[in-house]
Amino acid sequence: MFVAAGFSPASVFALAPLATSLRNAGHEVVMAAFDELTPTITAVGLPAVSFETDETTKSIMTMDRPGGPINFPTAPDEEAWFLGAWFGRQAAVGLPGLVEFSRRWRPDVVIGGTLDYATPMLGATLDVPHVRQAWDWMPLDEAHPHADVELAPELAALGLDHVPQPDLLVDICPPSLHLPEHNGARMMRWISGNRQRKLEPWMYTKASRPRVCVTLGSRREAGSGGGEYLDELVEQLGSLEVDVVVAATESLAEELRARHPGIRADWLPLEFILPTCDVIVHHNGGLTAMNAMDAGVPQVILDRFKLLRKSTDMIERHGSSLVIHDEDNTPSVVAGACASILADAEFARRARALSAEIRALPAPPQIVADLEKIAVPWPG
């Protein structure tokens, strides 16, 4: 059983290749999540189970729990606390439903992502092995102690004082970007697990000019001025005489095409559009970065969170990307970073080297045997 934590489809996409490989090897596989994520699970062709239908990942933030309300961090020193507390609370709320389902459909091994604390709790409850598969290239170990605090009542009921360590850690970080937190993991090649759509020729055909892809995730909805920022960024990039493509939701893409008739904007499967690109600008989304690394495309990373600085510093030192921190993030600075990458072929060379590292790692089907070895079939 796989468990997809969080509210973002990315947590489903990250786990889908390994889950699909297990199904293709003849094993029974389900993926469980809060009800809000089940449509994403079925969209990638996996059986979905909802373990919580009354609460959402947003509503639990104000629940009556010993830890009190969980609010989005307003200062850098709150970032690790927020992630640990919020994902810990998701585990606390979801655990009863997971246990109930598991009494009927009995898993031999449970698998979750980077900040999924439900699978170790479930594994301890059922006495079955649990696996942590990294969602992306960024370890977030600083969040784990805060999850221990949020989950203190549930841990005490199991006779524990901290969330159990995984029986197997599966990592997808390219070796050149390894931090100490990656040590001791079973390495696996990253494969895209995105939803798909009907492809149009421009999505897989290189343009006559350099192509820059922009995707800002939820920036437009998350803060005031996001729409204006994207408009100005598109205009600034246009002055570079490049082909601009914007990966966005269908509604936002339609608005952008109306305001900027010369650009391509649509919901795009990144694994197809990125091989046609020379640069990608993005919001430091983990899977977006993995798509870019796999495609060998230099990145301009807009880094908002201090918690991620160790990883973004590492990729900038690698030489395949430029990182712009939130305090310096303006459309003109971003466009200048794109111009710098386009003018220096070393960025592309380093990005291609990162892609080669990823593709040399064992593919998900090669990890199936590792999971088979640790699975413990239930008696009877």
ABEGO torsion letter per residue (X at the ends): XBBBBEABAAAAAAAAAAAAAAAAAGBBBBBBBBAAAAAAAAAAGBBBBBABAABBAAAAAABBBAAEBBBBBABAAAAAAAAAAAAAAAAAAAAAAAAAAAAABBBABBBBBAABAAAAAAAAAAGBBBBBBBABABBAAAAAAAAAAAAAAAAAAAGBABBBBBABBBBABBAAABBAAABGBBBBBBBBABBBBBBBAAAABBBABBBBBBBAEAAAAABBGAAAAAAAAAAAAAAAGBBBBBBBBAAAAAAAAAABAABBBBBBBAAAAAAABABBBBAGBAAAAAAAAAAGBBBBBBBABAAAAAAAAAAAAAGABBBBBAAABBAAAAAAAAAAAAABAAAAAAAAAAAAAAAABBBAAAAAAAAAAABBBBBX
